[in-house]
Amino acid sequence: MICNLCPRHCNALRTQTQGQGFCGMGTQPVIARAARHFWEEPCISGDRGSGTVFFCGCSLGCLFCQNHSISHGELQGRRLTATELSELFTRVEAMGVHNLNLVSPSHFAPAVLEALALRKPNIPVVWNSSGYESPETIREARGLVDVFLPDLKYAKATTAAQLASAPDYFPVALAAIRAMCEQTGAPVYDAAGMMLSGTLVRHLVLPMRVDETITLLNTIASELPPGTPVSLMRQYTPMNGITVKGMDRRLTEREYARARDQLFALGLDGYLQQKEAATSAFTPAFMDEESTLLFSDLGHPA
């Protein structure tokens, strides 16, 4: 196929196994981990964990990505057909987790949605993405995805260009998140506080860029439906040898306090994150025994 699936509109050739676009992936999904995960927001992880499936490749490709080894093609995963992926989703559900959590699925959207259509799990399906995707992809997920968990990363075009080569990130992500909110409606939770449907917006506060955080929080308050929950994250950890000014250190207490105070001032619902999360210890392992246990007999090495 000639791919224009993501907002980059690469117009690049993607076969089942190879891709010449920005994401560097073919059309068949490549998986690096499928396992129980406890490090999401409380309404996602709960006490039984979230059933996360991590996809290789990414259409955004931030320089500081904590999953850099799989998002930038350094570590190869396992390539599955849509039918095999559907089987993997069934195995994840059988673990007794709260939800099926699809991490960075957007560049494989046609095959992922086909897998969900073959058998929709009886637990909520979470679309966990960078936010850099098209409203068309969101609309195609109607009836198949219950919870959207998008990032809203950058407010300035210069920052988005510097850190992700995507100067159009802010308007593109905002349009996609609006489509998510419109599609899911107001958040719905079960008696235990687990999210059954809705859109939860994540924002990672970055060093020396708190002014952008404040802009983004103001945007959420003014442009998204009232009651849209926000996860204000402070887990930024310098990785991948990044040398961009300010990005070679963790967030300071003062920086996070400024962001937190703005969240409170706007009356936004959501979550704060403890500073202990700012460590590489919370970065999942990929393609180890735990990661591959559920799909070791499926597909082929990518």
C-alpha positions as CSV (number, residue, x, y, z in Angstrom):
1,M,0.0,0.0,0.0
2,I,1.0,3.6,-0.5
3,C,0.5,4.9,3.1
4,N,-0.9,8.3,4.2
5,L,-2.4,6.8,7.3
6,C,-0.8,9.2,9.8
7,P,-0.6,13.1,9.7
8,R,2.9,12.9,8.2
9,H,1.3,11.8,4.9
10,C,4.5,10.0,3.8
11,N,2.9,8.7,0.6
12,A,5.4,5.8,1.1
13,L,5.3,2.2,0.1
14,R,4.5,-0.3,2.9
15,T,4.3,-4.0,2.2
16,Q,3.2,-6.5,4.8
17,T,6.8,-6.8,6.1
18,Q,8.6,-3.6,5.2
19,G,7.9,0.1,5.2
20,Q,9.6,3.2,3.7
21,G,7.6,5.7,5.7
22,F,8.5,7.6,8.8
23,C,7.4,4.8,11.1
24,G,9.7,2.3,9.2
25,M,7.2,-0.5,9.6
26,G,5.2,-2.8,7.2
27,T,1.5,-3.1,7.5
28,Q,1.5,-6.3,9.6
29,P,1.7,-5.4,13.3
30,V,4.9,-6.0,15.1
31,I,4.7,-6.7,18.9
32,A,7.4,-6.3,21.5
33,R,5.5,-7.1,24.7
34,A,2.2,-8.4,25.8
35,A,1.8,-8.6,29.6
36,R,0.1,-7.3,32.7
37,H,1.1,-3.7,33.5
38,F,0.5,-1.9,36.8
39,W,2.1,1.5,36.0
40,E,-0.8,3.3,34.3
41,E,-3.3,5.6,35.9
42,P,-5.3,4.0,38.8
43,C,-8.5,3.9,36.6
44,I,-6.6,1.9,34.0
45,S,-4.3,-0.4,36.1
46,G,-6.5,-1.0,39.1
47,D,-5.6,-4.0,41.2
48,R,-5.5,-6.6,38.5
49,G,-3.3,-4.6,36.0
50,S,-3.8,-3.5,32.5
51,G,-3.3,-5.9,29.7
52,T,-0.7,-4.0,27.6
53,V,0.3,-4.8,24.1
54,F,3.3,-2.8,22.9
55,F,3.7,-2.2,19.2
56,C,7.0,-1.5,17.5
57,G,7.6,1.6,15.5
58,C,5.9,5.0,15.9
59,S,4.6,7.8,13.7
60,L,5.8,10.5,16.1
61,G,9.2,9.3,17.3
62,C,10.1,11.7,20.2
63,L,13.8,12.0,20.8
64,F,13.4,11.2,24.5
65,C,11.0,8.3,24.1
66,Q,11.3,5.8,27.1
67,N,10.4,3.0,24.6
68,H,13.1,4.2,22.2
69,S,14.4,0.7,21.6
70,I,11.2,-0.4,20.0
71,S,9.8,2.9,18.7
72,H,13.0,3.7,16.8
73,G,13.6,0.3,15.4
74,E,16.6,-0.8,17.5
75,L,14.8,-3.9,18.8
76,Q,12.8,-6.1,16.6
77,G,9.6,-7.7,17.7
78,R,7.3,-10.4,16.4
79,R,5.2,-9.8,13.3
80,L,1.6,-11.0,13.4
81,T,-1.3,-11.2,11.0
82,A,-4.6,-9.7,12.0
83,T,-5.9,-13.1,12.9
84,E,-2.9,-13.9,15.1
85,L,-3.2,-10.5,16.7
86,S,-6.9,-11.2,17.5
87,E,-5.8,-14.5,19.2
88,L,-3.2,-12.6,21.2
89,F,-5.9,-10.2,22.4
90,T,-7.9,-13.1,23.6
91,R,-4.9,-14.5,25.5
92,V,-4.4,-11.1,27.2
93,E,-8.0,-10.9,28.2
94,A,-7.7,-14.4,29.7
95,M,-5.1,-13.1,32.2
96,G,-8.0,-11.5,34.1
97,V,-6.8,-7.9,33.5
98,H,-9.0,-4.9,33.6
99,N,-8.6,-3.9,30.0
100,L,-6.8,-4.5,26.7
101,N,-4.3,-1.6,26.5
102,L,-2.9,-1.0,22.9
103,V,0.3,1.0,23.2
104,S,1.3,3.0,20.0
105,P,-1.1,1.2,17.7
106,S,-1.9,4.0,15.3
107,H,0.5,3.2,12.4
108,F,-1.0,-0.3,12.4
109,A,-4.6,0.9,12.7
110,P,-6.1,-1.1,9.8
111,A,-4.8,-4.4,11.0
112,V,-5.4,-3.7,14.7
113,L,-9.1,-2.7,14.0
114,E,-9.5,-5.8,11.8
115,A,-8.2,-7.9,14.7
116,L,-10.7,-6.3,17.1
117,A,-13.5,-6.8,14.6
118,L,-12.8,-10.5,14.4
119,R,-13.5,-10.7,18.1
120,K,-14.2,-7.7,20.4
121,P,-12.9,-8.5,23.9
122,N,-15.4,-8.5,26.8
123,I,-13.2,-6.0,28.6
124,P,-12.6,-2.3,27.7
125,V,-10.2,-1.7,24.8
126,V,-7.8,1.2,25.4
127,W,-6.2,3.1,22.5
128,N,-2.9,4.4,24.1
129,S,-1.3,6.8,21.6
130,S,0.8,9.9,21.1
131,G,-2.2,11.9,20.0
132,Y,-0.6,12.5,16.6
133,E,-3.1,10.8,14.4
134,S,-6.0,11.6,12.1
135,P,-9.7,12.0,13.1
136,E,-10.5,9.5,10.4
137,T,-8.6,6.8,12.3
138,I,-10.5,7.6,15.4
139,R,-13.9,7.4,13.6
140,E,-12.9,4.0,12.1
141,A,-12.4,2.8,15.7
142,R,-16.0,3.5,16.7
143,G,-17.5,0.5,18.4
144,L,-14.1,-1.2,18.7
145,V,-12.3,1.1,21.1
146,D,-13.8,2.1,24.4
147,V,-11.2,4.3,26.1
148,F,-8.8,6.7,24.4
149,L,-5.6,7.5,26.3
150,P,-3.8,10.1,24.2
151,D,-0.8,12.3,24.9
152,L,-1.0,16.0,24.4
153,K,2.7,16.7,24.3
154,Y,3.7,20.0,22.7
155,A,2.1,23.5,22.4
156,K,4.8,25.2,20.3
157,A,5.6,24.3,16.8
158,T,9.3,24.9,17.4
159,T,9.4,22.5,20.3
160,A,7.5,19.8,18.4
161,A,9.9,20.2,15.5
162,Q,12.9,20.0,17.7
163,L,11.8,17.0,19.7
164,A,9.7,15.1,17.2
165,S,10.1,16.6,13.7
166,A,6.4,17.4,13.8
167,P,5.8,21.2,13.8
168,D,2.1,20.6,13.2
169,Y,1.7,18.5,16.4
170,F,-0.5,20.8,18.4
171,P,-3.3,21.4,16.0
172,V,-3.2,17.9,14.7
173,A,-3.3,16.3,18.2
174,L,-6.0,18.7,19.4
175,A,-8.2,17.8,16.4
176,A,-7.7,14.1,17.1
177,I,-8.4,14.4,20.8
178,R,-11.6,16.4,20.1
179,A,-12.7,13.5,17.9
180,M,-11.9,11.0,20.7
181,C,-14.0,13.0,23.2
182,E,-16.9,13.4,20.8
183,Q,-16.8,9.6,20.1
184,T,-16.6,8.4,23.7
185,G,-18.6,11.0,25.5
186,A,-18.2,11.7,29.2
187,P,-16.1,9.2,31.1
188,V,-17.9,6.2,32.6
189,Y,-16.5,4.3,35.5
190,D,-17.5,1.0,37.2
191,A,-18.2,0.7,41.0
192,A,-14.4,0.2,41.6
193,G,-13.5,3.4,39.7
194,M,-12.1,1.6,36.6
195,M,-12.7,3.5,33.4
196,L,-15.1,1.7,31.1
197,S,-15.3,4.3,28.4
198,G,-14.1,7.9,27.8
199,T,-11.0,9.9,27.0
200,L,-8.2,10.6,29.5
201,V,-5.6,13.1,28.3
202,R,-2.0,12.6,29.4
203,H,0.6,15.4,29.5
204,L,4.3,14.9,30.4
205,V,5.8,18.0,31.9
206,L,9.2,18.7,30.4
207,P,12.1,20.6,31.8
208,M,12.3,24.3,30.8
209,R,9.0,24.0,29.0
210,V,6.4,24.5,31.8
211,D,4.9,27.5,29.9
212,E,3.9,25.1,27.2
213,T,2.3,22.9,29.9
214,I,0.3,25.8,31.1
215,T,-0.9,26.6,27.5
216,L,-1.9,23.0,27.1
217,L,-3.8,22.8,30.4
218,N,-5.6,26.1,29.4
219,T,-6.5,24.5,26.1
220,I,-7.9,21.4,27.7
221,A,-10.0,23.5,30.0
222,S,-11.4,25.7,27.2
223,E,-11.5,23.4,24.1
224,L,-12.4,19.9,25.5
225,P,-15.6,18.9,27.2
226,P,-15.9,19.7,30.9
227,G,-14.9,16.8,33.0
228,T,-12.3,15.5,30.6
229,P,-9.7,13.9,33.0
230,V,-6.0,14.8,32.8
231,S,-3.0,12.9,33.9
232,L,-0.2,15.4,34.7
233,M,3.0,13.3,34.5
234,R,6.4,14.1,36.0
235,Q,8.2,10.9,34.9
236,Y,10.5,12.6,32.4
237,T,13.9,10.9,32.5
238,P,16.8,11.8,30.2
239,M,17.4,8.9,27.9
240,N,19.0,8.1,24.5
241,G,21.9,10.5,25.0
242,I,19.6,13.5,24.4
243,T,21.5,16.8,24.2
244,V,18.7,19.3,23.6
245,K,18.9,22.2,26.1
246,G,17.3,21.4,29.4
247,M,16.4,17.9,28.4
248,D,19.5,16.4,30.0
249,R,18.0,16.7,33.5
250,R,14.9,15.7,35.4
251,L,12.1,18.0,36.2
252,T,12.5,20.2,39.3
253,E,10.1,20.4,42.1
254,R,9.4,24.0,41.2
255,E,8.6,23.2,37.6
256,Y,6.1,20.5,38.5
257,A,4.5,22.7,41.2
258,R,3.8,25.4,38.6
259,A,2.1,22.9,36.4
260,R,0.2,21.3,39.3
261,D,-1.0,24.7,40.5
262,Q,-2.4,25.5,37.1
263,L,-4.2,22.2,37.0
264,F,-5.8,23.1,40.3
265,A,-6.6,26.7,39.3
266,L,-8.5,25.5,36.3
267,G,-10.4,22.9,38.3
268,L,-9.4,20.0,36.0
269,D,-10.1,16.5,37.1
270,G,-7.4,13.8,36.9
271,Y,-4.2,12.5,38.3
272,L,-0.8,13.7,39.6
273,Q,2.3,11.7,39.6
274,Q,4.9,11.1,42.3
275,K,8.5,12.1,41.6
276,E,9.6,8.5,42.2
277,A,8.2,7.7,38.7
278,A,11.1,9.7,37.2
279,T,13.4,6.7,36.7
280,S,14.2,4.3,34.0
281,A,13.2,1.5,36.4
282,F,9.6,2.0,35.2
283,T,10.5,1.4,31.6
284,P,9.2,-2.0,30.6
285,A,11.5,-4.7,29.3
286,F,10.8,-5.8,25.8
287,M,11.2,-9.2,24.1
288,D,12.2,-10.9,27.3
289,E,10.6,-14.1,28.6
290,E,7.7,-12.2,30.3
291,S,7.1,-10.0,27.3
292,T,6.8,-12.9,24.8
293,L,5.2,-15.6,26.8
294,L,1.7,-15.0,25.3
295,F,2.9,-14.8,21.7
296,S,6.0,-17.0,21.5
297,D,4.1,-19.5,19.2
298,L,2.5,-16.8,17.0
299,G,3.8,-15.0,13.9
300,H,7.4,-14.6,12.8
301,P,10.4,-12.5,13.8
302,A,10.2,-9.1,12.3
